[in-house]
Amino acid sequence: MRGPGVRPRLHPPGPARPEGTPGGGALVAGDRREGRAPPGARSVMADAGVARILASPGGSMRVERRILLGEPDGESRAAIARALRADGHEVEEAANGADLLLRAGSEMACVHGPRGALVLVVAAGLPVFSGSEVLEILRRLRWDIPCVIISGAPDGVEHTRARELGAVAVLGSPLRMEQLRGILRAQGAPARWQRATSSNASARAL
């Protein structure tokens, strides 16, 4: 029989535990009553939550590069884009030089600035505007964007011309992804963005 004011003991007393450890101490008990985890557990939970977000397909993982890929062959373009995305890059695809330059113009005219270090990866035989013509237009518009040319021609006049026009590298075709990855790693700092107010109009006029 209980005396007045004496509450029933729901659980037998257990061994004393250090304050702040799960299952013991006033802090843990209070946190449990209020639906909160102890500080140490909250930190672990937060770290685990961030890890889950970064690991998820739609997670907010930092984009390594923004790549504009110009390749006329759909199968090759898809394979390169897939490999680059697997490496953490954001890739936009273009099947011809005009589309590629329009996309580059949109990036250069972005009001909020670039969303990453922009790099162009362009096939030398791109229709409408070839790889060399893309380089010439970039130079004329003063768009300082690193450009990698992919060429199936032997290392000769075409390669030399591309380098003279400002290509950061000329890679052979079929493309070896290890080489492209090395070039992208070398482009560590974002390109200097030299934007004119008429960037979009200039790109559309090409």
Order of alpha helices (4+ residues) and beta strands (2+ residues): alpha-alpha-beta-alpha-beta-alpha-beta-alpha-beta-alpha-beta-alpha-alpha
